[in-house]
């Protein structure tokens, strides 16, 4: 009799448990990825926030520091890692471009000739993302009735946020000053984005001069020039690096919430945003000017407005916010120079030309190299096969030759690099034939590219905050960037 009672009680509990868990799960999850946001900057500015979104998160959210377990170059490979829970070796996003051997030039990783742009000439899609993303697994878990939208300032970042399964995504096109998207998503350009395009709201903010929110003396890190003349920008000239862009993304997010009723039923919805702290003159992720501080002040205000509106519309207990930073500019060369650290540049075009001359001296006057891109040398495999030469031998010769260049730390034939500590950073389908890694504080340059004035740390960290009004257990350790997805989706 007792066993029968216990069994009946257990069955009743198991029947109730899924309903209980589902009821307590937030109806809306907001993921915010902020370019250039660092833990050091948040620590520096926290005492100056009397209120706002960053203030609320700093006081109430689970907080940790995440590590990137692969080489970082400041591109969207970090966004891909955050969204997929994998490294470049699996998600396929080593650089924002890839080198095409046939055409001997680079193409956007997300370029897709089978799609068309809406409000843009860009032809982009998520098809090149080689694994599932947060949005894909969200769709699998919650079904077709879940609403998934991504809003960003740059096309690549926004598509990486949207993944394969979003209803729609949109980004700010700097030339037209309108929201744009790609035809690969079923909904196209959301009606809320189209309405904002037609309303003139974007132009209104783009034409409003950006000046400091505070007196210059109240900022912690104004430059000498800012102390003398403050700062002033017309956002229209560089919209994507001003607080106006972040404000527009937040406003569109709230418009989408209203028009799509996000978070208003028991099917969890997902809203992903890309914001930025990168101001027009920033040469580092570290705050070194009042304008950079003002970017943080703007984000604090915008996130506060977002959370206040969600509190009123769907209730504080019905949503959660995950905020994560993304390294973009590392340390400025000027700062490193002041610290007595010499920054030097490695010219890839020159190294490729010298390597080509070296192979000509051995094998004859032919085009033995197709090109160089990133930390890779691409050999002319077709010619090597025609001459019936050993690819492995030439790879080894080139690796040994590159090793003698000043600034090169290590060089490997690609099959050895894949077996080395650099394996997580290498996606075989896009990698060259020889891989090399530069020494610390060396910058990779090419003759036809901009000379960057910052040095990216090979394995940087970033801040993460997860705010939820519902009770839950959080990890007690620092996380890898690949763990971020599992905070939202139990994918492991």
N, C-alpha and C positions, 0 to 999 in steps of 0.2 A: 504494500500500500504506500509506504514511504517512498519507495523507488519510483512508483508511478507518479506520485505528486511532484517529486524532484524533476522527473523527465518532462512533465507537463509545464512546470515552471521554466525549465531551460528552453523548451520550444517557444514558449510565449516570449521570453526575453530575446531570443534570436530573431523572432519575427518583428519585434519592436525596434531592435538595435539599428538596422539599416535606415529606418525612417527617422530615428533620433539623430543619427549622424548626418543624414541628408539635410535635416531641418536646421542643424547648427552650422552647416557649411555656408560660407559667405555667398551671397547671390551674385556679387560682382567682384572680380579681382582686377585691380589696376596695377600694371607693371610699368614702372618708369625707369628708363635707362638714360643716364645723364652723362654726356660726353665731357671728359675732363674733370669730373668731380672726384676729389681725393679725400681720404680720411683726415689728412693733415689740415686741409682747408676747412673742413667741417669743424674740427677741433678749434681752429683759430677763430672762427666766426661765431660759434655757438653762444658765447656770452653776450653777443650783441643782438640776439633775436629775442625780443620781448614776446612775440607771438608769431604765428605763421605755420606753414606746413612742415618745414624743416625743424622748427622748434618742437612741434607736437611729436614728430617722429623721433627726435633725439631724446625725448622724455618718456615716450610710451612704447616704442617699437623694440622688437628683438634686433640687436645690432651685432655685427661681426665684420671681419675683414676677409675678403676672398683673395685667393691667389690664382694666377693663370699658369697652368702646368705646361705651357708651351711658349715658344718665342713670340714676342709681340712686336709689331712694327708700327702701331698707331692707326692701322686701318680697321676695317669692319670685321676682321677675323675674331676680335674679342666679342663683338655683338653675336656673331655666329656661335661662339662657344657658350655664351650665356643662354642663348635660345635653344640650343640643341643638347646641351649637357655632354658634349663630346669635344674633342680637340680637332685641329685642322686635318689630321690624318684620317679622320672619319667624315667630318662635315664638309671638307673640300674647299675651305675658304682660307687659303694661306695669305693671299694678298687681294686687294680690290680688283686687280686685273690678273690675267694669266697670259703667258707667252704662247703664241700659236706657231708651231714649227713650220707649217705649210706656208703661211704668209709672212713669217719672220717678223711679227709685230705683236703688240699686246691688244687684248680686248677686255671689256668689262666682264667680270666673272658671271654676272647675272644677265648678260646680253642674251636675248632670245628673239631671233628673227621671225618666229611664228606668232609673236604678240605685237600689239601696237600700243602706243601711248595715248592716254586720254588727258588732254591739256599739256602734253609734252611730246617731243619728238623721240624721246628715249624708248627703246624696245627692251623691256626688262621683265623678268619673271623669276619665281623661286625655284625653277626646275633644276638649277645647278646645285641647290642645297642637297647634299648626298645622304642625309639622314633625317629623321623626324625632328620636329621642333615642339616647343611648348604648345603652340596652337594646334598642331596636328594631333598630338596626344589628348589635348583638351577636347577636340572634336570626336575622337574615338571614344573617350570616356563619357561625354555628356550628350553626344548625338547631334543631329542636324538642327535641332531647335535652339541650340546654344548660339548666342550672338558673339562674334569675334571680330574686333576691329583694331587696326593699327594706324597711328597718326605719328608722323615724324617730320623732320626738317630736311632730311636727305633721302634720296630714293633707295639706295642700297640698304641703309639702316632700317628704313621703314618696311621694306620687303622682307628682310631678315626677321623683323619682329612679327610680321604677318604670317610667315611660313607658307606652307602649301594650302592650309585649310581655312584661312580667314574669309569672312564674308566680303571684306573689302579693306583696302588700305589707301592712304593718301599722304602726299608730302607737298611741301611748299616749293613751287617752281620759282627760282629767283628772277628769271627773265620776265615772266608774265605776271608775277606777284599773285598767283592763284594756286589753289590746290590742284594737284595732278595725280594721276594714278596709271595703272597698267590694265590692259584688257583681260589679263589672265585670271582676274577674280570675278566671280559670278555677278556681283552687284555693281561692278564698275565704280564710278565716282558716286559716293553716298550723297543722298539728297541734301543732307546737312552741309556738306562741303560745297556743293553746287550753290546752295543758298547763300553761303558766306562769300563765295566768289562774286555773286551777282549783287550782294548788298553793299559792296564797297568798303567793308570793314577792314580788309587787309590793307588797302590803300590808305585808309584813315590812320592806322597805326604806323604804316611805312612812311607816311609824311609827317609824323609827329617827332620832332627832334628829341633824341635821347640825351638827357643831361643827368647829372648825379641826383639820386634821391635824397642824399644828405649833404651837409656842408663838407667840403673836401677835408677839413681838419678832423672830421669825425670818422674818416676811413683809417684803417690800420696800415695800409701799404701804398699810399699814393706815390706816384713817380715825381721827380723834380718838376717835370713839365706840368703835371696835373696840379701840383701845389701852386704853380704860377698862373696857369691859365685854365684850370679845371679840365673837363673834356666835354665834347659835344659831337654827336653823330646824327646824320639823317639815315634812319634805318633802311630806307629805300636803296641806298648805295651798297649795303652789305647786310641785308635783312637777316640772313641765317646766323649771324654772329651778334645779335642784339637781343635784349629782353623781349622785344616785340614779337619775335618768332616763337619764343616759349609761351607767351601770353596767348597768341593765336592758336597754338596747339591745344592749350588747356581749354580755351573757349570752344573749339571744335569738339573736343572730347565731351564737354558738357552738353553741347547741342546734339551730339550723337546719342548720349544717354537719354535725352528727352525724346528724341524722335524715334528711337529704337526701343525705348522702355527698358534700357539695360538695368539689370538688378532688381526688376519688379516682379519676377515670378520665381518659382523654385528650381528653374534650370539655370545653373551658374553661367554667367557671361564673363567675357574676358576683354579687357581694354588695355592696349599697349601703347605707350608714348615714348618718343625720343625727344629729349630736351638737350640743351647745351649750356656749358659755362664758358665756352671759348669766345672771348671777346675779340674785336677786330685786330688789336695789336698784341694779343697774347702770344708769347714765345715759349710758354711753359705751362704745364698743368698747375704748377704752384702759383699761388696768388702773388703777383708782383706789381699790381696797379689798382687804383680805385675802380677802374672800369670792370676789372675782373670781380672785385668784391660786389659791385653793383649787380652783376649777373646773378650772383648767389642771392642777393637781397630780392631780386625779381622772382627767382624760382621759389624762395621761401614764401613770398606773397602769393604767387600763382598756385602753389600746392595747397596753401592754406585756404584759398578761395575754392579750389576743387573739393577739398575735404568738407568744408562748411556746406557747400551745395549738396554733396552726397548725403551728409547728415540730415539735411532737411528733406531731400527727395526720397531716399530709400531707407534711411535710418542707420545710425552708427554701427549697429550690430550686423548689418547685412552686406558689408563690403570689407575688403582688405587692400592694403597698398604695399607693394614690394618696390623699393627704391634701390637702385644699384648704380654705382659709378662705372665709368669706362675710361681707361687710360688712352690719351691721344697724343700729347706733346712731351711728356716726360720732363726733363730738365733743360733749361735754356743753356746754350753754349756760353752766354755772357756770365751766368751764375757759376758755371763750372770753371770758367776762366778766373773769376774772382777767387775761387777756392783753390787755385793753383793747379787745376786739372786741365791739361791741354786736350782740346777736341780736334781730331784730324779727320780728313775726308778720304774715302776710298773711291776712286773713279772707276766705275764698272766698265765703261766704254773703253777706257785705256787698257784696263786689265784684259778685256776680251780681245782687243786688237793685238796686244803683245802675245797672248796665248795662241792666236791664229798664226802669227808670224813664226812662233816656235814650232807649231805643227807643220807649217810649210817647209821649214828647214829640214824636218825629218822625213816627211812623206811626199813632198812636191807642192808646186804652186797650184793649190786648189782651195776651194772654200770649205774648210774643215769645221768651221763653227757657224751655226745658224744665228747665234746671238747670246746675250746675257740678260737676265732679268732677276731682280731680287738677289738672293744668295746662290744663284745657279748659273752654270755654263751649259748651254745647249749645243751639243755636237751635231754635225751633219750626218745623221745616221744613214741616210740614203747613200751618200757618197762612200761611207765606210763599208757598207754592204757591197756596193758595186766594186770596190777595190779589194774585197774579200780580206779585209783587215780585222783584227780583233778589237771589238768595241771595249772589252774589259781592259785590254792593254792600254788603249788610248785614254780611257777614263783615269787609269792609274797615273799615266804620264802627266795628264793635265792637273790632276789633284796635287801631285808632287811639285809641279811647276807653280801652281797658285800658292802653295804653302810658302814659297820663297818671297812672296810679295809682302811688303811692309803693311802691317795692320791685320793680316790674316792670322787667326788663331789656330784653326784646323780646317782641313779640306779632305773630303772623302768622295770616292765614286758613290753614286746614289744608292746602290744596293747596300753599301756599308753604312751610309748615313741612316738608312731606314732601320738598321739594327743597332744604332747608337742611341745615346741619350736624347738626340734631336728627333727621334722618331715621331713623337706626338705632333711636331710642327710641320711634318712633311706629308702632303697628299700626293701619292705616287703618280696619279694621272696628269698632274700639272707640273710636277717637278722636272728639273733638268737632268743632265747626265752626271754633273759634278756639283756637289754642295760644298759651300764654305761658310765659315762663321768668322766674323770680325772680332777683334779684341774690344774690350770695353772702351767706350768713349770714342769710337770710330763711327763715322756716318757714311752710309752707302749713297753715293751720288752717281748720276750719269750726266753726260754733256747736255742732254736736251731736257733735263728736269730741273725744277726749282731747287735751289740750294736751301735746305732746311736749317733752321737755327736752333734746333733742339735735339736732344739725344734721348731715345726711348730706352728705358730699362728693359733688359731681356725678359725678366719675369716679374712684372710689377704687381702691386696689390690694388684693391679697390674697396670702397665701403659698401656695405649692404645693410638695409633696414627693412624689416618686415613688420608692419603694423596690422593687427587684427583685434577687433573687439571681442572675438570669441576665444575661449580658453583653448590652448593647444601647447604641445611640448615642442621645444625648439632644441636644436643641436647645442652642445656645450663646448664646441671646438671651432676653431677657424675652418673655413671651408675653401675648397677649390671652386673656381668659376664653373666647373662642370657639375657642381652640386646644386646650383641655383634652381635648375628645373625641378629637382626632386623636392624642393621646398613647397612647390605648388602641385606637383603631380607625382604620385608614388610610382615612379618608372623603374625602380630598381628592385 
